[in-house]
Amino acid sequence: MRLAAFLPVFGIIWGQVPPPLQQPWEGVPEAYRKLPIGKLRIPATLDEWQRQREQVRSIVLACLGERPPRPKPLSVRTLWRERKEGYAVEKFVFSNGVDSEVPGYLAVPEGRPGRMPAVLAMHGHGSSKEDIFGYRASSQDVAGLLARRGYVVMAIDNYFAGERRGTGPAGELERMERGSDQEMSLFKLNLWLGRTLWGMMLRDEQIALDYLASRPEVDPKRIAAQGMSMGSTRSWWLGAIDERIRAVVAVACFTRYEDLIAIRALRAHGIYYFVPGILKHFDSEGIMALLPPRPLLALTGDRDLGSPPEGMKKLEQILARFYRLYGKPEQFRSIIYPETGHVYTDQMKQQMLEWFDKYL
């Protein structure tokens, strides 16, 4: 989520509770109230859904645009290694085989026999892998918590974050200008090439997942994804398109797209977020419906401007039906925190840890 996009409008700061949202569709011009938005058909039985699911997945993948094959074999360079309390951190870099060298960190718990569960942790908009690993002060700092609990943890910089700033189409020029310039350039260029920036971002996460699953310390059948804000959205999208993700914790951005339109809040998310054509077929429940029966925990503030409450209620109802089809209603949980904005609290982190302990 790109908070900077609406700071001037709402006058809020990160973590502050925003003012109450408007009523749905209030002030929306008539022409935009009856958009040709597709509806996901909710199946009555598991057999019906299993026949429908592959079609839904094909639509999701097609809307992401062309994604070049991931590099095989993957070439990874380890740059350095340092010890922390109870775990070690490695810094690595890999080529994504298209346009970037991708830096990342890997935390490996020490003194634990056998293969361990792992978490691919994803940073938010305006942050980076440094936030995940505590090299920069941030509420997204979860690597140490997870590693000391026995999880291998990995995080990379996305296309316009961290060490990848200044590596887009305009090179160093975009490091010197506004932080959004590289994001916008990449969005435009990928459309010209028949790709989407979001699809290429998810492709990088899949390459990171390739590396994570290959590590001898990792049990490849016990890998989860978690993230906050833009990282939250990446986590459930990645789980939808890649079955290797066995559980998801999504903090903030539990969002239906039509409900963003209804409260006039499309500006609440950065341009990276928008996938051409998806709403012709269905809203975000079509993507999240690909997760069941794998466990999904959504943790969201009721005053988070990028996650309209009406949309969250609809998602809860729809996703609960899909999990019931599999006879696994307990493997979906949504917690909406009252009087809470766009934050990752200690209470949410505890919920995240308990969810992974239970399901990995």
C-alpha positions as CSV (number, residue, x, y, z in Angstrom):
1,M,0.0,0.0,0.0
2,R,1.3,3.4,-0.9
3,L,0.5,5.6,2.0
4,A,2.2,8.6,0.5
5,A,-0.4,8.7,-2.2
6,F,-3.1,10.0,0.2
7,L,-1.2,11.7,3.0
8,P,-2.0,15.2,1.6
9,V,-5.6,14.3,1.4
10,F,-6.2,12.7,4.8
11,G,-3.4,14.4,6.7
12,I,-2.4,11.2,8.5
13,I,0.9,9.6,9.4
14,W,2.0,5.9,9.4
15,G,0.2,4.1,12.3
16,Q,-2.1,6.9,13.2
17,V,-5.9,6.1,13.2
18,P,-7.5,8.0,10.3
19,P,-10.8,9.8,10.4
20,P,-14.0,7.7,9.7
21,L,-14.4,6.7,6.1
22,Q,-17.3,8.0,4.0
23,Q,-20.4,5.9,3.2
24,P,-20.0,3.5,0.3
25,W,-20.7,5.2,-3.1
26,E,-21.2,8.6,-1.5
27,G,-19.9,11.2,-4.0
28,V,-19.1,8.6,-6.7
29,P,-20.3,9.9,-10.1
30,E,-23.2,7.9,-11.5
31,A,-21.2,6.7,-14.5
32,Y,-18.8,4.8,-12.1
33,R,-21.5,3.1,-10.0
34,K,-22.4,0.5,-12.6
35,L,-19.1,-0.7,-13.8
36,P,-18.9,-4.0,-15.7
37,I,-17.3,-5.9,-12.8
38,G,-17.3,-9.7,-13.1
39,K,-18.6,-11.8,-10.3
40,L,-17.0,-15.0,-9.0
41,R,-19.5,-17.9,-9.1
42,I,-19.6,-19.4,-5.7
43,P,-19.7,-23.2,-6.1
44,A,-22.2,-25.4,-4.1
45,T,-19.9,-28.4,-3.8
46,L,-16.1,-29.2,-3.7
47,D,-16.4,-31.2,-6.9
48,E,-17.9,-28.2,-8.7
49,W,-15.2,-25.9,-7.4
50,Q,-12.4,-28.3,-8.4
51,R,-13.7,-28.2,-11.9
52,Q,-14.0,-24.4,-11.8
53,R,-10.7,-23.7,-10.0
54,E,-8.3,-24.3,-12.9
55,Q,-10.2,-21.8,-15.0
56,V,-10.0,-19.2,-12.3
57,R,-6.3,-19.8,-11.8
58,S,-5.8,-19.5,-15.6
59,I,-7.5,-16.1,-15.6
60,V,-5.4,-14.9,-12.7
61,L,-2.2,-15.9,-14.4
62,A,-3.3,-14.4,-17.7
63,C,-4.0,-11.0,-16.1
64,L,-0.5,-10.9,-14.7
65,G,0.8,-10.7,-18.3
66,E,3.8,-12.5,-19.7
67,R,6.3,-13.7,-17.1
68,P,9.5,-15.0,-18.7
69,P,10.7,-18.4,-17.5
70,R,12.6,-18.3,-14.2
71,P,16.3,-18.9,-14.5
72,K,17.4,-22.5,-14.1
73,P,19.8,-23.3,-12.7
74,L,19.6,-20.3,-10.4
75,S,23.0,-18.6,-9.7
76,V,23.2,-17.2,-6.2
77,R,26.2,-15.4,-4.7
78,T,26.6,-15.2,-0.9
79,L,28.2,-11.8,-0.1
80,W,28.6,-12.2,3.7
81,R,27.5,-14.0,6.8
82,E,27.1,-12.8,10.4
83,R,26.0,-14.4,13.6
84,K,23.1,-13.1,15.7
85,E,21.6,-14.4,18.9
86,G,20.4,-17.9,18.1
87,Y,20.7,-17.6,14.3
88,A,22.9,-16.5,11.4
89,V,22.2,-14.0,8.7
90,E,23.5,-14.4,5.1
91,K,23.3,-11.7,2.5
92,F,22.9,-13.0,-1.0
93,V,22.2,-11.8,-4.5
94,F,20.7,-13.6,-7.6
95,S,20.0,-12.6,-11.1
96,N,16.4,-12.7,-12.1
97,G,17.4,-13.5,-15.7
98,V,15.6,-10.5,-17.2
99,D,16.7,-7.1,-15.9
100,S,17.9,-7.2,-12.3
101,E,20.3,-8.4,-9.7
102,V,18.1,-9.1,-6.7
103,P,19.6,-8.8,-3.2
104,G,18.2,-10.5,-0.1
105,Y,18.8,-11.8,3.4
106,L,18.5,-15.3,4.8
107,A,18.2,-16.1,8.5
108,V,19.1,-19.6,9.6
109,P,18.4,-20.8,13.1
110,E,21.4,-22.4,14.9
111,G,21.5,-25.6,16.8
112,R,18.4,-27.2,15.3
113,P,18.6,-30.6,13.8
114,G,17.0,-31.6,10.5
115,R,15.1,-29.6,8.0
116,M,13.2,-26.6,9.3
117,P,10.0,-24.7,8.3
118,A,10.6,-21.5,6.5
119,V,8.9,-18.1,5.9
120,L,9.3,-15.9,2.9
121,A,8.7,-12.4,4.4
122,M,7.7,-9.5,2.2
123,H,8.2,-5.8,2.9
124,G,5.7,-3.0,2.4
125,H,5.7,-0.1,-0.1
126,G,8.4,2.4,0.8
127,S,10.3,-0.2,2.9
128,S,12.8,-3.0,2.1
129,K,14.4,-6.1,3.3
130,E,16.2,-4.0,5.8
131,D,12.9,-3.5,7.6
132,I,12.2,-7.2,7.7
133,F,15.6,-8.0,9.2
134,G,15.9,-5.1,11.6
135,Y,18.7,-3.3,9.9
136,R,16.3,-0.3,9.8
137,A,13.9,0.4,12.7
138,S,10.4,-0.8,11.6
139,S,7.4,-2.5,12.9
140,Q,7.9,-5.0,10.0
141,D,11.0,-6.4,11.8
142,V,10.0,-10.1,12.1
143,A,13.1,-12.1,11.0
144,G,14.6,-12.3,14.4
145,L,11.3,-13.3,16.0
146,L,10.8,-16.1,13.5
147,A,14.4,-17.3,13.4
148,R,14.7,-17.6,17.2
149,R,11.5,-19.7,17.0
150,G,13.0,-22.1,14.6
151,Y,12.0,-20.8,11.2
152,V,14.4,-20.1,8.3
153,V,13.5,-16.6,7.0
154,M,14.1,-15.0,3.7
155,A,13.4,-11.5,2.3
156,I,14.4,-9.7,-0.9
157,D,14.1,-6.1,-2.2
158,N,11.3,-5.7,-4.7
159,Y,11.8,-3.8,-8.0
160,F,11.8,-0.3,-6.7
161,A,12.9,-0.7,-3.1
162,G,16.1,-0.8,-1.0
163,E,19.3,-1.5,-2.9
164,R,17.3,-1.8,-6.2
165,R,16.6,1.9,-6.2
166,G,18.3,3.5,-9.1
167,T,18.4,0.2,-11.1
168,G,15.3,0.8,-13.3
169,P,15.0,2.1,-16.9
170,A,16.4,5.5,-16.0
171,G,19.2,4.2,-13.8
172,E,20.6,6.6,-11.2
173,L,18.3,9.4,-12.3
174,E,15.4,7.6,-10.5
175,R,17.5,7.2,-7.3
176,M,17.8,11.0,-7.2
177,E,14.2,11.9,-8.0
178,R,11.0,11.0,-6.1
179,G,10.8,7.4,-4.9
180,S,7.7,6.8,-7.1
181,D,9.5,7.5,-10.4
182,Q,11.2,4.1,-10.8
183,E,7.9,2.4,-9.9
184,M,6.1,4.4,-12.6
185,S,8.7,3.8,-15.2
186,L,8.7,0.1,-14.6
187,F,4.9,-0.1,-14.7
188,K,4.9,1.7,-18.1
189,L,7.7,-0.3,-19.6
190,N,6.3,-3.7,-18.6
191,L,2.9,-2.8,-20.2
192,W,4.7,-2.1,-23.4
193,L,6.3,-5.5,-23.2
194,G,3.1,-7.3,-22.5
195,R,4.0,-7.8,-18.9
196,T,2.8,-6.2,-15.6
197,L,5.0,-4.8,-12.9
198,W,3.0,-6.9,-10.4
199,G,3.5,-10.1,-12.3
200,M,7.3,-9.4,-12.5
201,M,7.4,-8.7,-8.8
202,L,5.7,-12.0,-8.0
203,R,8.1,-13.7,-10.4
204,D,11.0,-12.4,-8.3
205,E,9.4,-13.8,-5.2
206,Q,9.0,-17.2,-7.0
207,I,12.7,-17.1,-7.8
208,A,13.4,-16.4,-4.1
209,L,11.1,-19.3,-3.3
210,D,13.1,-21.5,-5.7
211,Y,16.3,-20.6,-3.7
212,L,14.6,-21.0,-0.3
213,A,13.2,-24.4,-1.2
214,S,16.7,-25.6,-2.4
215,R,18.5,-24.8,0.9
216,P,19.5,-27.9,2.8
217,E,18.2,-26.4,6.1
218,V,14.7,-26.0,4.7
219,D,11.8,-28.5,4.5
220,P,10.3,-27.5,1.1
221,K,6.9,-28.8,2.2
222,R,6.7,-26.3,5.1
223,I,7.2,-22.9,3.5
224,A,4.9,-20.0,4.4
225,A,4.5,-16.4,3.2
226,Q,3.9,-13.3,5.4
227,G,4.0,-9.6,4.9
228,M,2.5,-6.2,5.8
229,S,0.8,-3.8,3.4
230,M,2.2,-4.3,-0.1
231,G,3.9,-7.4,1.4
232,S,0.6,-8.6,2.6
233,T,-0.9,-8.4,-0.9
234,R,2.2,-10.1,-2.4
235,S,1.8,-12.9,0.2
236,W,-1.7,-13.9,-0.8
237,W,-1.2,-13.4,-4.5
238,L,2.0,-15.6,-4.3
239,G,0.1,-18.2,-2.5
240,A,-2.7,-18.1,-5.1
241,I,-0.3,-18.8,-8.0
242,D,2.3,-21.0,-6.3
243,E,1.2,-24.1,-4.4
244,R,4.6,-24.3,-2.6
245,I,3.3,-21.7,-0.2
246,R,1.6,-23.8,2.5
247,A,0.3,-21.0,4.8
248,V,-0.2,-17.2,4.6
249,V,-0.4,-14.4,7.2
250,A,-1.5,-11.2,5.6
251,V,-1.2,-8.0,7.7
252,A,-3.3,-5.1,6.3
253,C,-4.5,-4.8,2.7
254,F,-7.3,-7.4,3.1
255,T,-9.0,-5.6,0.3
256,R,-11.8,-5.9,-2.3
257,Y,-11.2,-3.7,-5.3
258,E,-14.9,-2.7,-5.9
259,D,-15.1,-1.5,-2.4
260,L,-12.1,0.8,-2.9
261,I,-14.0,2.4,-5.8
262,A,-17.0,2.7,-3.6
263,I,-15.2,4.8,-1.0
264,R,-13.2,6.8,-3.6
265,A,-9.9,5.4,-2.4
266,L,-8.2,4.1,-5.5
267,R,-5.4,6.5,-4.6
268,A,-4.8,4.5,-1.4
269,H,-2.7,2.0,-3.3
270,G,0.4,2.5,-5.5
271,I,0.3,1.9,-9.3
272,Y,2.2,-1.4,-8.9
273,Y,-1.0,-2.8,-7.4
274,F,-3.2,-2.6,-10.5
275,V,-3.5,-5.7,-12.7
276,P,-5.2,-5.1,-16.1
277,G,-8.4,-7.0,-16.8
278,I,-8.8,-8.7,-13.4
279,L,-12.1,-6.9,-12.6
280,K,-13.7,-8.1,-15.9
281,H,-13.7,-11.5,-14.3
282,F,-14.0,-11.2,-10.5
283,D,-12.8,-9.2,-7.5
284,S,-10.0,-10.1,-5.2
285,E,-12.0,-13.1,-3.8
286,G,-11.2,-14.8,-7.1
287,I,-7.5,-14.7,-6.3
288,M,-7.9,-15.6,-2.6
289,A,-10.2,-18.5,-3.4
290,L,-7.2,-20.2,-4.9
291,L,-5.6,-20.5,-1.4
292,P,-8.0,-22.9,0.4
293,P,-7.6,-25.3,2.0
294,R,-4.1,-23.9,2.9
295,P,-4.3,-21.8,6.0
296,L,-4.9,-18.0,5.7
297,L,-4.8,-15.5,8.5
298,A,-5.8,-11.9,7.8
299,L,-5.0,-9.2,10.4
300,T,-6.4,-5.8,9.6
301,G,-7.3,-2.6,11.3
302,D,-10.9,-1.4,10.8
303,R,-9.6,2.2,10.2
304,D,-7.1,1.2,7.5
305,L,-7.9,3.4,4.5
306,G,-6.7,0.8,2.0
307,S,-9.0,-1.9,3.4
308,P,-12.7,-0.8,3.4
309,P,-14.6,-2.5,6.2
310,E,-17.5,-3.4,3.9
311,G,-15.1,-5.2,1.6
312,M,-13.5,-7.1,4.4
313,K,-16.9,-8.4,5.6
314,K,-17.7,-9.6,2.1
315,L,-14.3,-11.3,1.9
316,E,-14.8,-13.0,5.2
317,Q,-18.2,-14.4,4.1
318,I,-17.0,-15.6,0.7
319,L,-13.7,-17.2,1.8
320,A,-15.4,-18.9,4.8
321,R,-17.6,-20.7,2.2
322,F,-14.6,-21.9,0.2
323,Y,-12.9,-23.2,3.3
324,R,-16.1,-25.0,4.4
325,L,-16.1,-26.8,1.0
326,Y,-12.9,-28.4,2.0
327,G,-14.1,-29.2,5.5
328,K,-11.4,-26.9,6.9
329,P,-13.3,-23.8,8.2
330,E,-10.7,-23.4,11.0
331,Q,-7.9,-22.8,8.5
332,F,-9.3,-19.4,7.6
333,R,-9.4,-16.6,10.1
334,S,-9.8,-12.9,9.8
335,I,-9.2,-10.6,12.7
336,I,-10.4,-7.0,12.3
337,Y,-8.9,-4.8,15.1
338,P,-11.2,-1.9,16.3
339,E,-9.9,1.7,16.1
340,T,-6.7,0.5,14.4
341,G,-5.1,1.9,11.3
342,H,-2.4,0.7,8.9
343,V,-0.1,-0.9,11.4
344,Y,1.7,-4.1,12.3
345,T,1.4,-4.4,16.1
346,D,3.0,-6.7,18.6
347,Q,-0.3,-8.4,19.1
348,M,-0.5,-9.1,15.4
349,K,3.0,-10.5,15.4
350,Q,2.0,-12.9,18.2
351,Q,-1.0,-14.1,16.1
352,M,1.4,-14.6,13.2
353,L,3.8,-16.7,15.2
354,E,1.0,-18.9,16.7
355,W,-0.5,-19.4,13.2
356,F,2.7,-20.7,11.7
357,D,3.4,-22.8,14.8
358,K,0.1,-24.4,14.3
359,Y,0.2,-25.0,10.6
360,L,3.9,-25.5,9.6
